[in-house]
Amino acid sequence: MAVKFARRMNHLRASEIRELLKVTERPEVISLAGGLPAPEFFPTEEMKAVTLKVLDEHGRQAMQYSTTEGHPPLRRWIAQRMNARLGTRVQAEEVLITSASQQGLDLTGKVFLDEGDEVLCESPTYLGAINAFRAYGPRFVEVPTDDEGMIIQELEKRLLACGRVKLVYVVPDSQNPTGRTWSLARRRAFMEVISLYRIPVIEDNPYSEVRFEGEGLPALKSTDELGLVVFLGTFSKIFSPGMRIGWVAAPEPVFEKYVLVKQGTDLHTSTLAQMQLAAYLEMFDLDANLVRVREAYRRRRDAMVRALEREMPPGVRFTRPTGGLFLWVELPQGLNAREVLAACLERDVAFVPGSSFFPNGGHENTLRLNYSNMPEERIEEGIRRLGAVVRELLGDHGNGRRGNPVLALAQVRGAA
Amino acid sequence: MAVKFARRMNHLRASEIRELLKVTERPEVISLAGGLPAPEFFPTEEMKAVTLKVLDEHGRQAMQYSTTEGHPPLRRWIAQRMNARLGTRVQAEEVLITSASQQGLDLTGKVFLDEGDEVLCESPTYLGAINAFRAYGPRFVEVPTDDEGMIIQELEKRLLACGRVKLVYVVPDSQNPTGRTWSLARRRAFMEVISLYRIPVIEDNPYSEVRFEGEGLPALKSTDELGLVVFLGTFSKIFSPGMRIGWVAAPEPVFEKYVLVKQGTDLHTSTLAQMQLAAYLEMFDLDANLVRVREAYRRRRDAMVRALEREMPPGVRFTRPTGGLFLWVELPQGLNAREVLAACLERDVAFVPGSSFFPNGGHENTLRLNYSNMPEERIEEGIRRLGAVVRELLGDHGNGRRGNPVLALAQVRGAA
């Protein structure tokens, strides 16, 4: 005998983004690669005050084991917030606190997926969801999307053709990676189809509170009459990602399944962290801070969009997000984003090639840009260098010359 | 179509202990059921100091995303501590920070187990491990144990007979639930067999630092020449369980598999919590606090052992642990611990029936008692009531009378 891993280990690989982040640790690198929130808005002073309060008043409770479901005042705050902002009617008892929404995704895989089951998702979709679900061995069926969201006819076609659909995974608000937000009409049409086929929906919503333009739209869950929608939320983009606090809002009997798997997965999320967050929400004004965050991200998006308009040659398309942290670029067919990345890394600029966001691969001419973590002037400089590389490679391709992009990337990585 | 869960959901059920804990929330209940550390030793004042320091000096970093592997100073401290205390030669680079050791168990299942694989374990074994592994659909093969640990001939017999053994799971120090510690000879013999068969070993070690009698023994990992032992550690019993911080120490190539699955499971453990803990370990004296914890647990164990000797009728056997939080009781054959529990709950005393700790069931005459979370006089009172119930039921059984224990338990639960 010998050490033998589970079969799933054959298809798991390290997230390209997290590998790239290691390369981008050098301070001179202009990283448009990660999805880091702007740390200058983290309420570190307020955290000191709430920690003192929690430890003074409930220190022993804060450091002791607690229930799997989570800290009741935090669960109540979340239910109220969702109902006020997203048109839902969620009860605190339907909210499970998780170790941020990456855990919500993992628990989803555990609750729903057997090997060979089908997951319908937007094309492209969130890389963290692909990685989380992949551990449970599903087949991903990509549904084409346009600027209004998932294309309904394409969804129905696949629901009819597929025999083992267990869930539909969607990010309707300021999606990662495209930055797109589904229109109201598309949300309604989607929920009609879902109700007809009675398929569970995972509505992943990290960004609806980071919308800096236009009206807030109701969550899919707001029109969920049949108890089909599981909503994943997180404090990562509105408070702090390092604290690892998110939630799952799900109706019975789905809720109790999530609690059951959470129990075996890590018992519960940090009691102290939950109490710190609940005290922050009680003592301080989250919304006042969010106004500042949104304003900063709007300015950074503006800087990036203007720079792209200025620097990109014809034939390059990109989205103009109204919220979130990301923008999506399509290069002319035939141009490979990995090749672009290799040349950009030599000039200290990083981004994420888009093909990672397609669970079945392809789309080598796409890429994702993050604008939340760099000041405007660095964004502009980064796009300037990216534009120069794209123009250069387009010229090269026109001339029939090209290097070995994989080799070049390996070299850059080795040097970093 | 309709909402359909994964097959694994058919064999998962809520931990009996966590359900019992809800019953025992009433303050009048003497709970010998949970595994809660004594909260009076949680360093709440020190936590205030370290939180201020971390947020003052590295606030933005503490609230930002961080690497999956964990906070480097904490990984270094753990490696040094293990090497100093347990005879290992672990490098900081082989330490992955987890959300306490329950997550270490879940990641273990994810890395190693396919449906139908075999897990060898002590009989009885830790309930949290059974629950974590069960999500991955293995078959549990129980290996008989005696006072020195797993019985080697029984282990070999099963290694020869089983065709799909993926790992052996053991808790050699102050095991939960029996309180037993493996002898040095047994550790050596075990590692010889393991090296021969080259089977991965999961050495779960939450209690070796909570030993209050006798010499500390080297970890199994200390003689692991072939890179077969994955060590799971936790700060839950020596610092705070509510913070949810533990670790996996594993050699390459196993280590990178754990990192990979941790990434898809929850990205990383709370940055702030890791930095708070690392600062505590640097600024304060963990060992001074541990001296107080051990002394308190020793006194409580003494109180429980003395009370059992006094109150239990002949034919009741129990362990005398030299560390950890638990003690194991075997009632005379034919007496059902669930029936005893139902009667005890009516008298406001709770414990955990032992059959939960046998993955394949049976052993209805066993039970687990916790002594870490109640002062001596309540432990004595609890054992007095337990003894009275056992004597009563033994008399009843002698007379051929018995109630419906399941119904009685349901009634008590409903009332709580």
Chai-1 contact restraints between the chains, C-beta under 6 A:
chainA,res_idxA,chainB,res_idxB,connection_type,confidence,min_distance_angstrom,max_distance_angstrom,comment,restraint_id
A,M1,B,Y197,contact,1.0,0.0,6.0,A-B,restraint_1
A,M1,B,R198,contact,1.0,0.0,6.0,A-B,restraint_2
A,M1,B,I199,contact,1.0,0.0,6.0,A-B,restraint_3
A,A2,B,R198,contact,1.0,0.0,6.0,A-B,restraint_4
A,V3,B,P200,contact,1.0,0.0,6.0,A-B,restraint_5
A,F5,B,V111,contact,1.0,0.0,6.0,A-B,restraint_6
A,F5,B,K257,contact,1.0,0.0,6.0,A-B,restraint_7
A,A6,B,F112,contact,1.0,0.0,6.0,A-B,restraint_8
A,A6,B,L113,contact,1.0,0.0,6.0,A-B,restraint_9
A,A6,B,D114,contact,1.0,0.0,6.0,A-B,restraint_10
A,R7,B,D114,contact,1.0,0.0,6.0,A-B,restraint_11
A,M9,B,K257,contact,1.0,0.0,6.0,A-B,restraint_12
A,L12,B,L260,contact,1.0,0.0,6.0,A-B,restraint_13
A,L36,B,Y65,contact,1.0,0.0,6.0,A-B,restraint_14
A,P39,B,R60,contact,1.0,0.0,6.0,A-B,restraint_15
A,P39,B,Q64,contact,1.0,0.0,6.0,A-B,restraint_16
A,F42,B,R60,contact,1.0,0.0,6.0,A-B,restraint_17
A,F42,B,M63,contact,1.0,0.0,6.0,A-B,restraint_18
A,T44,B,L55,contact,1.0,0.0,6.0,A-B,restraint_19
A,T44,B,G59,contact,1.0,0.0,6.0,A-B,restraint_20
A,M47,B,L55,contact,1.0,0.0,6.0,A-B,restraint_21
A,K48,B,L52,contact,1.0,0.0,6.0,A-B,restraint_22
A,K48,B,L55,contact,1.0,0.0,6.0,A-B,restraint_23
A,T51,B,T51,contact,1.0,0.0,6.0,A-B,restraint_24
A,L52,B,K48,contact,1.0,0.0,6.0,A-B,restraint_25
A,L55,B,T44,contact,1.0,0.0,6.0,A-B,restraint_26
A,L55,B,M47,contact,1.0,0.0,6.0,A-B,restraint_27
A,L55,B,K48,contact,1.0,0.0,6.0,A-B,restraint_28
A,G59,B,T44,contact,1.0,0.0,6.0,A-B,restraint_29
A,R60,B,P39,contact,1.0,0.0,6.0,A-B,restraint_30
A,R60,B,F42,contact,1.0,0.0,6.0,A-B,restraint_31
A,M63,B,F42,contact,1.0,0.0,6.0,A-B,restraint_32
A,M63,B,S240,contact,1.0,0.0,6.0,A-B,restraint_33
A,M63,B,G242,contact,1.0,0.0,6.0,A-B,restraint_34
A,Q64,B,P39,contact,1.0,0.0,6.0,A-B,restraint_35
A,Q64,B,G242,contact,1.0,0.0,6.0,A-B,restraint_36
A,Y65,B,L36,contact,1.0,0.0,6.0,A-B,restraint_37
A,Y65,B,P241,contact,1.0,0.0,6.0,A-B,restraint_38
A,S99,B,S99,contact,1.0,0.0,6.0,A-B,restraint_39
A,S99,B,D266,contact,1.0,0.0,6.0,A-B,restraint_40
A,Q102,B,D266,contact,1.0,0.0,6.0,A-B,restraint_41
A,Q102,B,L267,contact,1.0,0.0,6.0,A-B,restraint_42
A,Q103,B,D266,contact,1.0,0.0,6.0,A-B,restraint_43
A,D106,B,T265,contact,1.0,0.0,6.0,A-B,restraint_44
A,V111,B,F5,contact,1.0,0.0,6.0,A-B,restraint_45
A,F112,B,A6,contact,1.0,0.0,6.0,A-B,restraint_46
A,L113,B,A6,contact,1.0,0.0,6.0,A-B,restraint_47
A,D114,B,A6,contact,1.0,0.0,6.0,A-B,restraint_48
A,D114,B,R7,contact,1.0,0.0,6.0,A-B,restraint_49
A,N131,B,G264,contact,1.0,0.0,6.0,A-B,restraint_50
A,A132,B,G264,contact,1.0,0.0,6.0,A-B,restraint_51
A,A135,B,G264,contact,1.0,0.0,6.0,A-B,restraint_52
A,Y197,B,M1,contact,1.0,0.0,6.0,A-B,restraint_53
A,R198,B,M1,contact,1.0,0.0,6.0,A-B,restraint_54
A,R198,B,A2,contact,1.0,0.0,6.0,A-B,restraint_55
A,I199,B,M1,contact,1.0,0.0,6.0,A-B,restraint_56
A,P200,B,V3,contact,1.0,0.0,6.0,A-B,restraint_57
A,S240,B,M63,contact,1.0,0.0,6.0,A-B,restraint_58
A,P241,B,Y65,contact,1.0,0.0,6.0,A-B,restraint_59
A,G242,B,M63,contact,1.0,0.0,6.0,A-B,restraint_60
A,G242,B,Q64,contact,1.0,0.0,6.0,A-B,restraint_61
A,G242,B,T271,contact,1.0,0.0,6.0,A-B,restraint_62
A,G242,B,L272,contact,1.0,0.0,6.0,A-B,restraint_63
A,M243,B,S270,contact,1.0,0.0,6.0,A-B,restraint_64
A,M243,B,L272,contact,1.0,0.0,6.0,A-B,restraint_65
A,R244,B,S270,contact,1.0,0.0,6.0,A-B,restraint_66
A,K257,B,M9,contact,1.0,0.0,6.0,A-B,restraint_67
A,L260,B,L12,contact,1.0,0.0,6.0,A-B,restraint_68
A,G264,B,N131,contact,1.0,0.0,6.0,A-B,restraint_69
A,G264,B,A132,contact,1.0,0.0,6.0,A-B,restraint_70
A,G264,B,A135,contact,1.0,0.0,6.0,A-B,restraint_71
A,T265,B,D106,contact,1.0,0.0,6.0,A-B,restraint_72
A,D266,B,S99,contact,1.0,0.0,6.0,A-B,restraint_73
A,D266,B,Q102,contact,1.0,0.0,6.0,A-B,restraint_74
A,D266,B,Q103,contact,1.0,0.0,6.0,A-B,restraint_75
A,L267,B,Q102,contact,1.0,0.0,6.0,A-B,restraint_76
A,S270,B,M243,contact,1.0,0.0,6.0,A-B,restraint_77
A,S270,B,R244,contact,1.0,0.0,6.0,A-B,restraint_78
A,S270,B,S270,contact,1.0,0.0,6.0,A-B,restraint_79
A,S270,B,A273,contact,1.0,0.0,6.0,A-B,restraint_80
A,T271,B,G242,contact,1.0,0.0,6.0,A-B,restraint_81
A,L272,B,G242,contact,1.0,0.0,6.0,A-B,restraint_82
A,L272,B,M243,contact,1.0,0.0,6.0,A-B,restraint_83
A,A273,B,S270,contact,1.0,0.0,6.0,A-B,restraint_84
